[in-house]
Amino acid sequence: MVSFISFNSFTEKEKNQLLKEDINQDVGTDIELDYIFSMLKPKERALLTLRIVEDKDFNEIGSILGISNATTRKRFERVKNKIQNIIRGRLQDEGKN
């Protein structure tokens, strides 16, 4: 069972978009995958898995999910933003304890 997500599979541009530098320094490069995945919808998890774990390009993902390339890219961007917000919320919760 995988407990952490490694951001090594992201490009530098994707890393910078996903995590701002100050959050990245606080969290490090490993985030609890189980928690993040529990906060995502099944279609979001599928998209993330296809892009990051299986290293599929947007055309392949679109074909698999039955959506256009542009829709695939936009949804991936939204998933990355959602993960960023999840991480921020997690950090705020930890700061309150």
Residue pairs with C-beta under 8 A, 6 or more apart in sequence:
2 33
3 32
3 33
3 34
4 30
4 31
4 32
4 33
5 30
5 31
5 33
5 36
5 52
6 29
6 30
7 15
7 18
7 19
7 29
7 31
8 29
9 52
9 53
9 55
10 18
10 52
14 80
15 24
17 77
17 80
18 80
18 83
18 84
19 27
19 84
19 87
20 84
23 84
23 87
23 88
23 91
26 91
27 87
27 91
31 87
35 86
35 90
36 83
36 86
36 87
37 45
39 82
39 86
40 48
40 79
40 82
40 83
43 65
43 75
44 75
44 78
44 79
44 82
46 65
47 61
47 65
47 72
47 75
47 76
47 79
48 76
48 79
48 83
50 56
50 60
50 61
50 64
50 65
51 58
51 61
51 76
56 64
58 69
58 72
58 73
58 76
59 69
59 72
61 72
61 76
62 68
62 69
62 71
62 72
65 72
67 75
